[in-house]
């Protein structure tokens, strides 16, 4: 197999900056913004995001199917990439600028705009992800390509995190804590919108020459009823469902961690403002570890076993500080060892978690080829629509569970660091660690049930090559 040029990998990966900014904003700041800044109850914020997620379950397959059915001189995917760029920027700004209205109106605004944000991101991310099997069919090469997507996706999200903590969310009159200053979120929205617009356009333009071309044949057009039956049949694929289940549980840990990050760092660990920037840099360090290590892990263990191992490592390392704290074995807040030890474990846990994400995406590309070998049809858009929905479950499940957890443990509104009752802090730490433990173990078990390895993949490629050669002879 011919290696993919570095410029193509960089262009393809750079587009993920848009999703990284969206995911980071939803995961880290949305609950805090609408709960502590706007004043919407935490459980209502979680409910709004879950409603948007349920609607999104219908949107993503439709986008994936329409992308598969697109037949243009720019190919199946690139018309979607170009058309989504400006709407992404506009709805992102709207999300962080709710109207000054009643609580019910703000709740409705959050639901509607969250649905729009997810929908327009789907119109970019689903077709973009579906390009992965078209870029390369090589079992290991596609993992090397996809790691750039995660590197840039995390870089975009963490850049916004650094900008938010260091520049945008600054204290003001009456707001000694920058994360609680409403004015900062207007700046946060504008900067994020510009970066997302630029990332989508650069990625589309950078991959245009190699991938934007007229498909060899037009897709089969089906009546509406037959179309929905075909969508249902495709998404009932057993390996796909196993991978979805594994990913939802494994990814949910990231969603919970991000959704509670501000609460954990501010109230459990009582870190100073400077630590939030260091925290973001530490997370990116974990991403770099994953970028460097995932090719070797994939080759040594195979994708599914490497994903299962990394899911367990991410869970153990990510929760260890909380178990040690509850047991009285972790250094006390404010002591010299507390922050470095916590950040070390967080960085390693992040690295393991990102390895899981890269391997999951690569396995999803393998699923699309298994389906093609069995059915003779290419439905990458549909499969990656399901995968993208799973990714978005990270934030939806994370925010819903986090909002419900905060309400359940009685976390107060307008809380100040150091001013929350000790028993509430302990309940927060234990609940977070227990949920992470549960999801990590179930996700790791699901990965072990995934049926495909490298030998299966190579056999399918030979089968597809024989089929293609026979079709050419018939023509």
N, C-alpha and C positions, 0 to 999 in steps of 0.2 A: 504493500500500500504506500502511495505517495504521501509524505508528510505534508500537513497543512501549513502554508506560509504563516510566519509569525504575524504579519500585518493583518491577515484575516482573523486569526485568533484574537488579536487585540481589538479589532473593530467589533467582532461578534461579542466579545466579553464586555466592551465598554457600554453597550446598550443596557446592561443590567444595573448600571448606576441609577437609572430611573426607578426600577423596582426596589433597589436598596434604600433609596431615600423614602419611598412610600412605606416600605416595610418597617423601617426604623421609626418613622414618624408615627405610624399606627401603633407599633409595639411599645415604644418608650414614652411617647408624649401624649397620645390621644386621650388615654384614660385620665392622666393627671390634668390635662388641659380642661376637658369638659367637666371633670369632677371638682377639682380644687380651685380652678380659675373661673370657669363659667358657672359652677354651682349645681350641675346636674348630678343626682345621686349616682354612686358608683355602679349599683346594680342596673340602673337604667342605661348607663353608657354601655355596659356589657351586653344588655339585651338589644340595644340598637345595632351594635356591631354583629351580633348573631343573626338578627333579622336580615341585615344586608348580606351576610354570608349565605343564608338559605336562598335568597333571591339569586345570588351569584352562582349557586349550584345549577341554576337553569341557564344563566347567561353563558358560562364558559363552554359547555358542549356546543351551543349554537355557534359561538365564535369559531371554535375549532372546526366544526363541520363546514361552515361557510368558507373558512380559510382553505380547507382541503378542496372545496369545490371551485375556488377562484381560478380562472383561466385567463391570463393576461400576458402581454409581452414582457411584463416585469415579474412573471412567475406567479406562484400561488401566495407568497408571503409578503413581498415587499410593498404592494399597494396598501396593505394593512399597517405596515410600519410607518409609512409616510403620513397616512391619514390620521393616525392616532396622536401625533406629536403635540399639536396645539391644544386639543381638548384635554390632554393629560395635565398640561400646565394650568389651564383655566379652572378645572374642578379641584385641583390641589389648593389653589388660592381660596376657593369658596369654602373648603372644609375648615380652614383655620380662621374664618371670618364669619361666624354665625351671627344672626341678627340679634339685636337687643330686644328680646321678646319674652313671652311667658315660658315657663318650664316645659309645657307641652309642645309649644312651637319649636323650641330648641331641640327637643327630643325628636320631633318629626324631621327637622332640618338635618340632624345628624344621620338619621336613617337614610333619607333620600340622597344626600351628598355622598355618604359612604358607598351607597350602591353605585352612584355615578363614577366615583373614583375607581372602584373595583372593575366596573364595566369597561372604562376606557383603558385601564391598565391591561385588561384581558385582550383588548383589540391590538395591543402591541406585544405583550409578553407571550401569549399563546402562539401566534405565528412565529415569533422570534425563537422560542424554544423548539418549535417544530422544524426549524432549519437544521437542528443538530444532526439528525440522521442523514440529511442531505449533504452536510459538510464532509462527513467521512463515515464509512461503514466499518472501519477497523475497530476491533473490540477494545484495545487499549488506547488508541489514538483519540477516540472520542472522549475518553476520560481526561486526556491531556488538553483537549480543546475546551471542555466544559469547566475545567478548574479556573480558566481565565474569567468565565462568567461569574463565578462565585468570588473570585478575587476582586473584580470591579464592583460587583453588587455590594459586597461588604464594605469596600473602600468608599463607595458613594454614601451608604448609610452612616458609616462611622465618621466620614468627613462632616456630614451634617450634625452628628452628635458632638464633635469637637467644636464646630462653629456655634452650635446652640449653647453649650456650656461655657465656651470661652468668649463669644462675641455677641450672639444674638439675644440670648435670654439673660439679660443683665439686670441687676437690682435697680429700682427706681424709687421715687417718693412713695412711701407707704408700702413698698414691696422689697423688704430686705433680702428675700430669697428670689433669685433671678428666675427660677422655674415657675414661680407663681405670679410673674409680672405679665399682664395681658399684652402690653405693647410689644414684647419680644416675639410673640407668636405671629404677629403681622410680618415682621422681618423674616422669621423662620419660613413662612409660607412663600414669600416672594423669592427668596434665594433658592429654595427647593424647586420652585416652578421653573426657574431659568435653567438650573442644572439638569432637570429632567428633560426639558425640551432639547437642550444641546446634546445630551447623551443619546436620545432616540434618533435624532437626525444624523449624528456622526456614525452610529452603528448601521443605519439603513444605507447611507451613502458608501460606507467602507466595505460593506458586503455586497453591494449592488452588482459590481462587475462580475464577480464569481458566481453569484447565485440567482440574480434577477434575470431569468430567461424564460421564454415561452415553453411550457411543458410539452412533452412529445405528443400527448393526446389529451383531448378534453375529457373531464370527468363525466361519469354517468349522471344524468339528471333524473331524480326520482320524485314522485308525487309526495305531498307533505306527510301523509300517513306512513308511507314506506320510508321516508327520510328519518322519521322519529324511531321507527322500528330498527333501522340500520344503526342509528346512534346507540340505542339500547343494547343491541347485539354486540356492537364493538366494545362498549364499556363493561359488558359482562364477562370479558376475557379474564380467565382465572389468574394467570400470572400478574395481570394488571391489578386486579383486586387485592392480591397478596401484597404487592408493592405499595398500593395505596394505603392499606391498613398499617403496614410497617412505617411508612412515611408519616402518616397522621400522628401516630403515637410518638415517634422519635422527634418530629418537628414541633409537636406541641410543647415539648420542654423548652425550646427556644422561645416560643410565644409567651409562655408563663414567665420565664426569666426576664424577657424584655419588658413585658407589661408591668411587672413588679419592680423593675430595676430602680426607678426613682425612690420607691417606698423602701426597698431593702437598703440602698446606699444611704439614704437620708436618715431613716429612722432606726433601722437595725444596727448598721455599722457607724452611723453618725460621721460620715466622711466629710471633710471640708470641701469647698467648691473646687479647689485645684485637683482633687482626687477624681472628679468626674471626667476631666480631660485625660488624665492618666488611665482611667478605666477604659475609655474609648480606644486609646492607643494600645492598651493591653489586648482588647478584643481583636484589633487588627493584627497584632502579633500572632494571635491564635490562628487567624486566617492564613497568614504567611506560612505558619507551620503546616497547616493542612495542604496548602498549595505545593509545598516541597515534598511532603510525605505521602500524599495519596497515590501517586503513580507506583511507588514501591510497594505499598500495602496492597494495591489492587493486583499487582503481578505476583506477589508472594502468597496471598491468601485467597485470591479471587474476590470479586466484587461483593457478593452477598455475605461471605464470612467476615470480610474486612468491615463491612457496614455494621454487622451485629456486634463485633468487638468494639468498634468505635462508639456505638450507641451506649454500651455498658460503661466504657471509660468516661464518656461525657457525663453520664448520670452520677457516677461515683465521685469524680473530681469536682463536679459542680455543686454537689450537696455536702461534701465533706466539711466545709467551714461551718455549716449550720448544725450538723450533728455534733461537731466538736464544741461549738458554742453552747449548745443546750447542755452538754455533758460537763461544761466548765473547763474544758481543756484547750480552748482557743485563746490566744492572747487578748487581753481586754481592749476595748475601744480606746484609741488614743495612744496606745503603747507603740514603741518603734517597730515591732514585728508584725503587728496586726494587718496593716495595709499591704506590705510586700507579700506576706504569705497568702492573703486573700487573693490578691491580683495574680500571683503565680498559679494558683489552682484554677482561677477563672480563665486565664489564658490557655492553659492546657486543656481544660474542658471545652472551650470554644474551638480549639484546633480539632479535637476529636469529633465534635458536633458538625463542623463544616465538612470534614471527611465524609461523614454520613450523607450529607446533602449532595456532595459531588457524585458519590457512588450511586445514590438513588437516581439522580438525573441520567447518569450513564446507563443504568439498568433499564430505565424507562425507554431509552432509545433502542435497547435490545428487544424490548417487548414489541415495539412497532414493527421490527423486522420479522419477529416470529409470527405476528398477525399477517404480515404481507405474504410470508411463505405459505401460510395456511389458507388464506382467502384470495390471494392475488390482487388485493386492493391496498392502496397506500392511504392510511388514515392517521398520519402523524399528528395532524392538528387536533383530532378528537382525543387521542391518548394524552397529548401534552396539555389539553384543556383540563382533563381530569387531574393531571399532575399539578398544574398551576392552581387548581382549586384546592388541592391538598396543601400546597404552599401557603395559600391564603388562610387555610384553616389554622395555621400557626398563630396568626394574629387574632383571628376570630375566636378560636377556642381559648387562646391565652387571655384576651381581654375579658371574655365572658366569665371564665373561671376566676380570674383575678378580681374582677369587680364583685362577683358573688362571694369570694373568699374574704375580701375586705369588709363587706357587709356582714358576713357571718361572724367574724371575729370581733366585730364592733369597733372597727378602726374609725377614729373621729374625723369629722370634717374640719378644715382649717387647722390641721395639726402642725405643730412646730417641732423640729428635731430636738430630742431630749425631753419633750413634754408629753410623751405618750406613755401610758401605764406599762410597767414591765411585763405584766402577764399578757397584755395585748401583743407586745413585741415578740414574746416567746411563742405565742400562738401563730403569729405571722411566719416566723422562721420555721417552725415545725410543719405547718401546713404546706409551705412552699417545698420543703425538702421531701415530704411524703408524696406529694403529687409528682414531683420530678422522678422519684424512685419508681413509682408505679408505672408511669409512661415509658421510662427508659427500659425497664425490664420487658414490658409487653412488646415494645417496638423491636428490641433485639431478637426476641423469639420469632416474631413475624419475618424478619429478614432471613432467618435460617430456613424458612419454608419456601423461599423463592426458588423456582425450579431450574433456572438457566445458568450455565457457566460458559467458559470460553469455548469448549469443544462443541457445545450445542450451537453457539453463535457461528463458528466456522462452518459447521455442517449446513446451517441455513443459508449462509452466503453462497456455498457451492450449489445448493438447490436453486436459489434465485438466479444464479449465473446460468445454469442449465435452462431454466424456464425462459430467461431473456433471450438466450441464443436460439431456442426453438421458435419463439415469436418472430425473431428477425428473419429466420429462414422461411417462415410462412408468408411474411411480407414480401 
